[in-house]
């Protein structure tokens, strides 16, 4: 296989995912409505719980909204990773995924291409969300939006590979929703997306430890630092390491001779 074949396959998979996303307008709207509700509605109650001071002339909830924005960016990428994995399960049931996986190209390359396509979609969603937040004066330094881009690629790959790994275990489409909820809610609520780590430590030592080593927490902290033109080295290496582990396990899971695909074929 030549390099041009890999390039054509990559853009074919990415283009298909983009077209699917653009045609499914309800998917785009749901990806934005969920974090926007958290941003403008739930922030009111959580701001009071955290006791964040009000500094005129800022809006009453603006400080907490700024704090949770990185967590909501992570939420967008987390849900998008699960949605992309849901489409993998759907394609596998319909047969199109099986046709793709039996192509002459390496299986790992096809899975990584599918993963990159999902990351690109999530980045588009994030920047639209940030544009809406900007209109409501919830903003970061201008260069922060530039520094955010490579971070979004890494965090999107990590969260997307988690979804890819889960999709290798799920046999039927109707079972995936339960698996998504079982993974999404613990990851999100036991993280620093909504509360600072020191606040969690005051509440519960166990919750503090779980949040500290939660991969989603590390992704959120990496996003939070980059938005304000800083680099969190510890969170970066942690996220990168988890991404590599998830990706390797997902590739093994989709290997018909070693992973879950073989077990499904026997069933």
Secondary structure, DSSP 8 states (H G I E B T S, - for coil): --HHHHHHHHHHHHHHHHHHHHH-HHHHHHHHHHHHHIIIIIHHHHHHHHT----TTS-TTHHHHHHHHHHHHHHHHHHHHHHHHHHHHHHHHHTHHHHHHTSSS-HHHHHHHHHHHHHHHHHHHHHHHHHHHHHTT----HHHHHHHHHHHHHHHHHHHHHHHHHHHH--SHHHHHHHHHHHHHHHHHTSSSSS-HHHHHHH-HHHHHHHHT-HHHHHHHHHHHHHTT---HHHHHHHHHHHHHHHHHHHHHT-TTTSHHHHHHH-
